[in-house]
Each structure stands twice: as C-alpha cells, then as structure tokens.
Amino acid sequence: MNKVETSFLHKNQFGDDFLWGVSTAAFQIEGAPDTDGKGRSIWDVFTSQKGKIKNGHHALTACDFYNSYQNDIDLIRELNIPNFRFSISWPRIMPTGVLPVNEAGIAYYNKIIDSLLSAGIEPWITLYHWDLPHDLEVKGGWTNRESVSWFSAYVAVCVQHFGDRVKNWMVINEPSVFTGAGYFLGIHAPGKKGITNYLKAMHHVTLATTAGAKIIRNHIPDAHIGTTFSCTHIEPATTSSKDVEAAKRVDTLLNRTFIEPILGLGYPQADLPVLKKLNAYIVEDDLNNLSFDFDFIGLQCYTREVVKSSLLIPYIGAELISAEKRNVISTDMGWEVYPPALYQVLKKFNAYEGIRKIIITENGAAFPDTLKNGKVYDIKRTHYIQDHLEQILKAKKDGLAVDGYFVWTLTDNFEWAEGYNARFGLIHVDFDTQQRTIKHSGLWFKDFLS
C-alpha cells in the first residue's frame, strides 16, 4: 500500500515509554453466539428482541472474529500496533455464569493470546465488557448482591488460565454506561429501568471492580492492573448559577460517581443528592471494600456535553443540549467533535492524588465511510485522531500525566444499539463478505507508528 501523508505529529514526541494500541470488545466482534458451548449473554437476548437495535441488526456474525482472529491479528501487526486490547466473553468461559468452566472457551482465548505473543503484540485483557451471562440476569444480574461473588469466581478462572502470559488487565469497562443505559434507561441490555435498579447495579459493580482487582493481584503479583471509565467534559450552557449547578450535577454523575469510591473517597453524595439513596444498599464492610490501588486508570473520552438546568429531568435537574441543536460538527453518533475535551478530562483526573497512571484506553469516531475502488478515504477520522493526539501532547507539555493511547477501534463492528450503522474502525468491514480494507486512518496510524 502507498505511504500515507503524515501530519506534524511524530510518535517520538510522546516518549519511548508511551503505550500505543487499539481496543475491541468480544460481543462487538466475535459472533459465534452458541459455538463450542458458549452460553447466552444479556446482549444475545437483547438483540433478539424486536425494536431494540437500529434497523433490526444483530450480532450473530458481527466481524466473525471468532473464526478470523488470526487474519485480524495479522492486520494489527501490519499496522505496527504493539498493544491489543480485547475482552473475554464471560458466557464463553462459563456458559451459565458459574462453574463449570467451558474448556473450549478457555482454549479459544489461549489461541488468541498465543497468536498475539507470537506476532510480538502485547495482549491487554478486559474482563467485563458488558456481556453478562443471561442465566445470571435471570437471577437479577448486577442488581443482585451475589453478582460480586459471581464475578469474583469468573475473574479467578481467567487469571488462573491466562495469567501466566498476560500481564495487563482491565477489570470492568465503562460502568457508568452499562449501568445507566442498561439498568436505568433500558436502552441497552438487559433493558431494565428505574432508579432502584440503577443504584443497586452501580454499587455492586463498584464492589465487583475492586474484588476482581484484588483477585488478579493475589494470583499475579506483578500484574499491571487497571479499570476503565467513560469520561466526558461537561460545560454549562450559560454562566447562570442554575446552569452552572446543573453542569456540576451532570459532571458528578458521569465523571465522579464510579472513580471516587474506588479511590477511597466514597460516593459523591453531597454534589448529587440522589446518591444518598445508595445508603440503603451499603452493608457491613462495603465502604472498606470499595477502594483499590490500581496501577493505572483507563479513561475513554470522545466528546463534550453542554448542559442546561431543567426541572423536568428527575434526579439531576439538568438537560444535555445536543450537538445538532448547537449546530456544531458531530460524528455519526451525534457526538460533537471537540478535541479539547480530552485535555480537560486529563486535567480533571490528574487532580486526583490516588491515580498513579492514566492511559486513554478508547478514543475514536464514527463517520459515514465509503469503500470506493478498493480504498476508504476517511480523512475526518484521520484528523480526529491527529487532533486528539495534539491534545495529549498539550497535556504532557503542561505537566499532566498520560501514558498511553488506544484507538477505538480496530475494525468496524457491531456498535450496540446502533447496530452496524456507526463505523469506528481503522479497518473497513463489508459485513456481507467479511472483506477487510485498511482505511486512510489506519494507513496514517501505521506510518505514524513505524
């Protein structure tokens, strides 16, 4: 392939120890929902329900990574990407969510790990990227306090089988998103709604995050352990006190609710009073079991949100003003393209004393890519990545800690409720033929990393 023009960026500007990678998630790429003994996940069930996914899309095949993982690993190597973040499907390892273990599932992930290592690519495992076993959801899922024990047993199985070769671990991906969308709004699996479901899930997921991290540490003392959070830069629509206070509440909900208890600061109830309802579910030594000294925190930032006060919105008294209403440039997800948001998020999280190290574990954009004459000229995505890397450089110049950048994502994939409509990949996928085509953005990233 022809060499792609480069910007003024050079990877040496970021330092020799800066981590470069690409991120994926099992449900979004694997397909093979019942192959080799895999059990059903809440997303298998959710996507089978009419009207849940845009255009009626499903993930029965997705990117067929289950069968084509070697080809995609070869592409990662071709793109000069040294670190690959992928998640393990809990129901592929434990079909009912609990013992016994599915040996075929263990063998599958062993093949991926061994293939990555053979290719000189470092594996980064995410233990939970939203695909809870359906059999556990029948028992209440994350609203059931037993979920902490279920997850702990699953983590123990993973570190036992993969910990001899994998040193980089992320416990849980974006808890604010899957609890909010799945247990409060009902727009993601498992489709539950209501403040009670949300608060129970929030607390149990936070307990499970630290419990899982402790299990990894006990089994693999020298492991590099992190967990990831979705973060969004929040700004008030005006300087009025009502809008400023509304923005503060939204910031608390989206950016502080999950990280602060893990840092030993407790839930930020003073700034978001609805969180006081959590006290009904906090028992015994919970407050002592919420925190863990993580080696790194993964931050996942895509955009900013502008907030105005609204008495009509329960619990937070605030409303997000969409990018469309603000008439600003946005992606296919309707998210504003605003690179300074990444700098602001890094500044915000650098202010926490308890965070040792920060890695941007997801950042990317969905645009309407077109395959023409065997090429995809996705210049908007290329510029998006370049502009966000400029913000990382600005942060480093200003003394803020940031130690890595993982692009979301390797290939176009199943984008949850958006189905296949939102393409985030560095590599284009024809979902009818599974043909892969490296996009302009992928070629740029390849040259940048060379």
Secondary structure as UniProt FT lines:
FT   HELIX           11..14
FT   TURN            16..17
FT   STRAND          19..23
FT   HELIX           26..29
FT   TURN            33..34
FT   HELIX           35..37
FT   HELIX           42..47
FT   TURN            50..51
FT   HELIX           54..56
FT   TURN            62..63
FT   HELIX           65..78
FT   TURN            79..80
FT   STRAND          83..87
FT   HELIX           90..93
FT   TURN            95..96
FT   HELIX           103..118
FT   TURN            119..120
FT   STRAND          122..128
FT   HELIX           134..137
FT   TURN            138..140
FT   HELIX           141..143
FT   TURN            145..146
FT   HELIX           147..162
FT   TURN            163..165
FT   STRAND          168..172
FT   HELIX           175..183
FT   TURN            189..190
FT   HELIX           195..219
FT   TURN            221..222
FT   STRAND          224..236
FT   HELIX           241..251
FT   HELIX           252..256
FT   TURN            257..258
FT   HELIX           259..262
FT   TURN            263..264
FT   TURN            269..271
FT   HELIX           273..281
FT   TURN            284..285
FT   HELIX           286..289
FT   STRAND          296..309
FT   TURN            311..312
FT   TURN            314..316
FT   STRAND          318..321
FT   HELIX           323..326
FT   TURN            332..333
FT   HELIX           340..350
FT   TURN            353..354
FT   STRAND          358..362
FT   STRAND          371..372
FT   TURN            373..374
FT   STRAND          375..376
FT   HELIX           379..397
FT   TURN            398..399
FT   STRAND          404..408
FT   HELIX           416..418
FT   TURN            419..420
FT   STRAND          427..430
FT   TURN            431..434
FT   STRAND          435..438
FT   HELIX           440..449
//
